[in-house]
Amino acid sequence: MKTYKEYILEADKKGIAIGHFNISNLETLHAIYNTAKKLDVPIIIGLTEGEEAFVGRDEAVALIKALRTRDNYPIFLNADHHYSFEAVKASLDAGFDSAVIDLVKLPLEENIKITKQCVEYARELSKKENREILIEAELGFIGTSSKILDKIPDGVGEATMTTPEDAKHFVEMTGVDLLAPSIGNIHGMVKTGNPKLHPERVKAIREATGIPLVLHGGSGSMDEDFLSCIKAGIDIIHINTEIRIAFTEALRKSLADNPEEITPYKYMPKAVEAVEKVVEARLKLFSGME
């Protein structure tokens, strides 16, 4: 099996993107993994600090390792949106394959300092444990909530998108493996529709940095925007809000339709199927199957 980085570079060469989906429970993991296997594409499972605390850090590592080992399948575990060196270190020490250090609220130079610390630690741990570990950083504010929003978050807009110059400086100073820029994307889904993405900014940042780029806040974006951004240099796309909505709405309906049912494995399948449907559509789009 190829390495995590090799799958990313392969996706870049093919002009496609790898899907990254967050989980909060075992049911969602099954839905995502089984769909990826069905389509025969690599998959990245993400847990934010909150999701990691709920699922369990060691438990998440054990689950992903068990699936990868049993099936010899390219499934990778990412510590998504961690907000300190200590949080990143704890996840990497537990066995996560990668981590996203998110310090966009800090001044740029402070962001650079802590991100570099994460990169240096990852390199040391990688050498010590003889395994690949990747560090991703977010540069540019895109909001913070993976939920349904009434309006675009304050501070998000074309004027605050990541510039190629800042991206180049950031990558040179930190040595990150992956970069998640602000290119019109937002976390969450706006009721009136998400803003348009800017593939021309993606292209400029990719040319300036020379490293794989990641699109955060993919939920709610238009298919044509995804495809344009993949063509411009996006190699990984994060989806979370869409599957949270699918799971929650289907579960609520299942419970409403079966008010006397108290057995989880009987009322949960509809929620799992709803997530599978969303994941399959996104993976087909990202992988050029549609």
C-alpha positions as a printed Julia matrix, in Angstrom:
290×3 Matrix{Float64}:
   0.0    0.0     0.0
   1.22   3.49   -0.85
   1.85   6.07    1.86
  -0.53   8.88    2.84
   1.61  11.45    1.03
   1.89   9.24   -2.05
  -1.9    9.0    -2.3
  -2.15  12.79   -2.08
   0.47  13.3    -4.78
  -1.2   10.67   -6.94
  -4.52  12.5    -6.62
  -2.8   15.72   -7.61
  -1.25  14.09  -10.67
  -4.62  12.66  -11.73
  -6.42  15.96  -11.21
  -8.74  14.57   -8.54
  -9.13  15.06   -4.77
  -9.3   12.79   -1.73
 -12.37  13.11    0.48
 -11.95  13.95    4.17
 -15.0   13.28    6.36
 -15.38  13.86   10.09
 -16.94  11.39   12.5
 -18.56  11.57   15.91
 -19.61   7.95   16.22
 -19.07   4.42   14.93
 -22.11   4.53   12.66
 -20.74   7.46   10.67
 -17.34   5.78   10.39
 -18.96   2.66    8.94
 -20.94   4.75    6.45
 -17.87   6.63    5.22
 -15.51   3.66    5.13
 -17.89   1.24    3.46
 -18.69   3.8     0.78
 -15.01   4.49    0.11
 -14.35   0.74   -0.18
 -17.29   0.34   -2.53
 -15.81   3.02   -4.82
 -12.22   1.84   -4.24
 -10.84   5.25   -3.29
  -8.57   6.29   -0.4
 -10.3    8.04    2.48
  -9.34  10.37    5.33
 -11.25  10.32    8.63
 -11.09  13.5    10.67
 -11.8   14.32   14.29
 -11.81  17.84   15.67
 -10.81  18.36   19.28
 -14.47  18.05   20.31
 -15.07  14.95   18.2
 -11.85  13.4    19.44
 -12.87  13.94   23.07
 -16.27  12.33   22.42
 -15.1    9.34   20.37
 -11.92   8.82   22.35
  -8.42   9.54   21.07
  -7.02   6.03   21.55
 -10.28   4.44   20.45
 -10.23   6.35   17.16
  -6.66   5.27   16.46
  -7.5    1.65   17.25
 -10.55   1.67   14.97
  -8.7    3.11   11.98
  -5.7    0.84   12.45
  -8.0   -2.18   12.69
  -9.72  -1.34    9.39
  -6.47  -0.52    7.62
  -4.79  -3.72    8.82
  -7.73  -6.06    8.28
  -8.47  -4.87    4.75
  -5.05  -3.51    3.76
  -6.95  -0.4     2.78
  -5.82   3.26    2.51
  -7.77   4.84    5.35
  -5.99   7.59    7.28
  -6.72   9.43   10.53
  -6.42  13.21   10.82
  -6.55  15.36   13.95
  -8.69  18.09   12.42
  -8.67  21.66   13.75
  -6.48  21.37   16.8
  -5.72  24.68   18.43
  -2.44  24.22   20.3
   0.88  22.42   20.1
  -0.14  20.35   23.12
  -3.33  19.14   21.42
  -1.48  18.24   18.22
   1.24  16.43   20.17
  -1.29  14.36   22.13
  -3.0   13.19   18.93
   0.24  12.37   17.14
   1.57  10.53   20.18
  -1.61   8.44   20.18
  -1.02   7.41   16.57
  -2.88   9.86   14.32
  -1.45  10.0    10.8
  -1.71  13.77   10.48
  -2.86  16.89   12.28
  -4.26  20.29   11.37
  -2.9   23.09   13.53
  -5.44  25.91   13.35
  -4.1   29.19   14.71
  -5.76  31.64   12.31
  -6.95  33.81   15.19
  -3.35  34.48   16.23
  -1.02  37.05   14.65
   0.77  35.59   11.62
   4.21  35.37   13.23
   2.8   33.62   16.32
   0.97  31.21   14.02
   4.24  30.52   12.21
   6.15  29.93   15.46
   3.72  27.32   16.86
   3.11  25.67   13.5
   6.86  25.23   13.04
   7.01  23.65   16.5
   4.35  21.15   15.42
   6.23  20.37   12.2
   9.52  19.82   14.03
   7.86  17.53   16.57
   6.14  15.54   13.82
   9.47  15.04   12.05
  11.1   13.81   15.26
   8.24  11.43   16.04
   8.12  10.17   12.47
  11.81   9.27   12.63
  11.48   7.71   16.08
   8.44   5.57   15.23
   9.35   4.98   11.58
   5.98   6.13   10.24
   4.8    8.97    8.04
   3.22  11.94    9.81
   1.9   15.0     8.0
   1.23  18.47    9.37
  -1.34  20.78    7.83
  -1.98  24.39    8.77
  -4.87  26.72    8.1
  -4.08  30.22    6.86
  -6.92  32.71    6.59
 -10.16  32.86    8.59
 -13.18  30.92    7.25
 -15.38  30.8    10.34
 -15.51  28.18   13.07
 -18.86  26.36   13.1
 -19.85  23.24   11.16
 -23.56  24.01   11.34
 -26.36  25.78    9.47
 -25.75  29.54    9.48
 -28.08  32.49    8.94
 -25.35  34.51    7.25
 -21.71  34.46    6.22
 -19.55  34.77    9.37
 -18.09  38.17   10.17
 -14.52  38.49    8.98
 -14.98  36.14    6.03
 -14.83  37.61    2.53
 -12.72  38.33   -0.53
 -10.77  41.01    1.33
  -9.56  38.48    3.91
  -8.7   35.6     1.57
  -5.2   34.13    1.82
  -2.72  35.86   -0.45
  -0.08  33.95   -2.45
   2.59  36.08   -0.79
   1.47  35.22    2.75
   1.08  31.56    1.83
   4.59  31.38    0.35
   6.11  33.06    3.41
   4.16  30.8     5.77
   5.17  27.58    4.03
   8.83  28.61    3.77
   8.97  29.52    7.46
   7.11  26.47    8.82
   7.81  23.58    6.45
   4.2   22.33    6.6
   3.24  19.42    4.35
  -0.22  20.71    3.5
  -1.91  24.12    3.54
  -5.59  25.01    3.91
  -6.07  28.55    2.57
  -9.07  30.85    2.65
 -10.36  31.08   -0.92
 -14.01  32.0    -0.4
 -14.85  28.86    1.58
 -16.55  28.86    4.99
 -17.18  26.37    7.76
 -20.83  25.46    7.93
 -23.64  26.02    5.44
 -25.41  29.35    4.91
 -29.19  29.07    4.53
 -29.18  31.35    1.49
 -26.24  29.56   -0.13
 -22.49  29.49    0.41
 -20.26  32.1    -1.25
 -18.52  31.29   -4.52
 -15.06  29.77   -4.34
 -12.1   31.34   -6.14
 -10.09  28.78   -8.11
  -7.84  31.49   -9.52
  -6.64  32.18   -5.96
  -6.1   28.44   -5.44
  -3.93  28.32   -8.57
  -1.88  31.33   -7.48
  -1.31  29.92   -3.99
  -0.37  26.51   -5.34
   2.16  28.05   -7.72
   3.59  30.18   -4.91
   3.91  27.38   -2.34
   4.45  24.22   -4.38
   2.7   22.01   -1.82
  -0.68  20.21   -1.82
  -3.64  22.37   -0.83
  -6.68  21.42    1.24
 -10.19  22.84    0.99
 -11.9   23.18    4.35
 -15.58  24.0     4.71
 -16.57  22.12    1.58
 -20.16  21.48    2.7
 -22.69  23.45    0.67
 -20.38  24.47   -2.17
 -21.45  24.02   -5.79
 -20.19  21.04   -7.79
 -18.66  23.29  -10.44
 -16.75  25.19   -7.74
 -15.32  21.94   -6.39
 -14.21  20.82   -9.85
 -12.63  24.17  -10.67
 -10.72  24.21   -7.39
  -9.52  20.62   -7.84
  -8.25  21.54  -11.29
  -6.5   24.58   -9.81
  -4.62  22.59   -7.14
  -6.89  21.35   -4.32
  -5.97  17.75   -3.38
  -8.11  17.12   -0.28
 -11.65  18.33    0.45
 -13.23  18.4     3.92
 -16.92  17.62    4.34
 -18.58  17.65    7.76
 -21.76  19.73    7.98
 -23.43  17.87    5.1
 -23.07  14.49    6.78
 -24.09  15.86   10.17
 -27.31  17.15    8.63
 -27.95  13.91    6.75
 -27.37  11.77    9.84
 -29.43  13.93   12.2
 -32.41  14.44    9.89
 -32.61  10.74    9.02
 -32.3    9.7    12.66
 -35.03  12.13   13.73
 -37.34  10.78   11.02
 -36.58   7.17   11.93
 -37.4    7.82   15.58
 -40.56   9.73   14.67
 -41.7    6.94   12.35
 -40.98   4.27   14.99
 -41.74   5.89   18.36
 -41.93   2.57   20.17
 -38.57   1.3    18.91
 -35.76   1.39   21.47
 -33.16  -0.81   19.76
 -30.37   1.31   18.22
 -29.41  -1.18   15.51
 -33.0   -1.07   14.29
 -33.54   2.7    14.19
 -29.99   3.73   13.19
 -29.66   2.14    9.7
 -31.62   4.94    8.0
 -29.15   7.48    9.4
 -26.21   5.4     8.17
 -27.78   5.12    4.71
 -28.3    8.89    4.59
 -24.61   9.5     5.31
 -23.6    6.88    2.74
 -25.63   8.69    0.1
 -23.91  12.02    0.76
 -20.45  10.47    0.93
 -20.92   8.5    -2.28
 -22.03  11.58   -4.22
 -19.08  13.63   -2.95
 -16.48  10.91   -3.51
 -17.7   10.3    -7.05
 -17.46  14.01   -7.79
 -14.02  14.44   -6.2
 -12.67  11.3    -7.91
 -13.88  12.2   -11.39
 -16.44   9.39  -11.54
 -19.26  11.71  -12.61
